[in-house]
Amino acid sequence: MMKSILLFFIGFIFYHNADSQITKGNWMIGGAASFRSSDYERVPGFLSKQTLIQLSGEVGYFIIDKLALGLKPGYDRTDTYNPHNIVNTYSLGPFARYYFLPIDKYVNIFSELSYQHGIQKTNQTSFGNNSNNFSGVGGLAVFFNSSVALEFTLGYSVYLYNYNSGRVKSVIAGIGFHFHLEKDK
C-alpha cells in the first residue's frame, strides 16, 4: 500500500500540469537561505576555512517565456577561522534565471547566474571591504500551485575582495520560496 501511494505521488508531481507563471510579462518575487563551506585564499599559500550563511531575495521579470532577469539583494554572515573574524556583507546585483522544462509542469529545473557587489563590516577592523560575488546555481522548483514554488539549489560561487585581493571559492546548497505573479489580462 505504501509503495502505491509513493508511486502515485511521484507520478503526480512529474506528469501533472501546473500552468505555472514562468511566462513573458510575469513577475517573480522570492527569497532563499543558503549554506556555504569555503576555502579562503587571501594571498598565495595562505588558506583559511570559512562557514558562510547567506540570506537573499530576488525580484525578477520574465522578458520571454522561462527567462527572468532581475535584482538580487543579499546579506551574508561569514565566520572565518585562523584568525577568528565575523564579517557581515550587504550586497546587491543582477541575476538571470532560465527554466528548462515546459511551462506547465509542477516540477521544473532551472539555472541561474548572478553578480552581487557587497559592502562588508568586520568585528576586527574599523574599515569596510568591498566584494564582488559571481555565482552559478542549478535547482529544482516544485510548484504547489501556479504561483508558489519551493526551490532547492546547488551551485558554485567565487568572492573577490578589493582590499586584500582575497578570493573565496564556495560550494552552495540552498532552499527558498518564490512567488510568481500573473500579469494583468
N, C-alpha and C positions, 0 to 999 in steps of 0.2 A: 504494500500500500504506500509506504513512504517513497519508494522508488518511483511509483507512478506520479505522485504529487510533484516530486523533484523534476521529473522529465516534462511534465505539463508546464511547470514554472519556467524552465529553460526554453522550451518551445515557444511559450507565450512571449517572453522577452525578445527572442531573436526573430520571430516571424510576425508579430503583431505590428500594425502600423500605428504610429503616434501622431502623425501630422504635425511634427514639431515646427517651431518658429525659427528655423535657420534659413529663412528666405530673404531675398532682397527687400530692403526697406524696413526691416525689423531691428529692434534694439536688444542688446544683451547686457544685463547687469548682474554682477555676482562677486563672489569672493572665495578665497581659499586659504588654508593653512598648510604650510609645508615644513618639512624637516630636512636638514642638510648635514651631512658629515663631510668635512672638508680637510684638505691639506693646504696650508697657507705658506707660500714661499715669498718671504719678504726680500731677501737677497739670495743670489745663487748659493746653495749649500746650507741655508738656514730654513729649516722646515718645521712647521708647528701644526698641531691638530686643532680643529675648531668644531664646535657644535653650533648650528645656526637654526633659529626658528623664525620663519617669515610669515607675516600676515599680508595678504594683498587683495586688492579689489580690482574690478575691471568694469569699464563702461565701453561697449563697442556697438558698432553699427554694421549691418550686413550690406556691403556695397554690391554684392551679387549673391546668388544662392550659395550657401555653405561657406562664404568667406566674410569674416568680420574684421574690421580694423577699429582700433580704439586706444584709450589711455589706461594705464595701469599704475595706480598709486600703491605704495608698499611701505611696510615697516619691518625691519629686521632687528633681532637681538642676537648678538654673537658673543659667545663665551670662548675666549682663547686660553690656551694653556701654554706655559713656558714663554713668557710670563703670563700670569693671570690678568685678564683685562676684559671688561664688558664694553661692548660697542653697540650703540643704538644708531640705526641708519633710517632716514626718511627719504623715500625715493619716488620718482615719477618718470614715466616714459611710455612710448608707443608699443603696441603689440599687433600681431596679425595671427588670426586663427582660421584654420580650414578644417571642415568636416568631410570625411571621405565617403561615407555610406549615403544611400538615398535619404532625402529629407523626411520621409515618412516613417522612419524606423524608431522604435523605442530605445534602442541601443545604437550609439554612433561612435566612431573612432575619430579623433581629431589630433592635429599637431598645432603647436603654437610657437612662434618666435617672438622674443621681446627684448627691448633695451630699456634700462632704467638708469637715470643719473641720481646718485644719492649724496646726501649730506650727513656726515657722521658726528657723533659726540661720544667721547670715551670717558671712563672713570679715572684714567691715569694722566690725561693731558688737558691743557686748558684751551687747545685749538681743535677745530674740526677738520676732518679729512673728506675729500670728495672721492666718490667711487663711480665706476661705470660697470654695469652688470649686463652681460649678454647671456640669454637663456634660450634653450630649446627644450620643449617638453612634448611628450605624446600622452594621450589619455583616452579614457573611456567615459562617455557621457551616458547615463541611464536616465531617460525621461520618465518622470512619474505621470506626466500628462503633457499637453502640448506646450506648456510654459515653464515647467520646473525640472531641472536636471541635477542629479548628484554626479559629481565627477571625481575620477581617480587619475592622478598623473604620475609620470615617472620621466625624469629628464636629466639634463646636464647644464651647469652654469659656470661662468667664469667672471669673477670680480676683478677689476683692475683699479688699484688705488693710486691717486695722483701724488700724494705727499711722499710716500716712501717707495714708490714703484713696486709695491707688493702685488701679488696675484693669488687669488683663492679659486681653486677648482673644486666643484662640488657635484655630487650626485644628489638629485632632488626626488623626494617622494611626497605627494600631497593629496589632499582631499578638499572638496569645496562644493558649493551650490551656485547655480546660475539660473537667472530668471530671464526668459525670452518673451519680450513684449511685442504683441502683434501690432502691426501698423493699422492705422485707421482705414476703413474701407470706404 
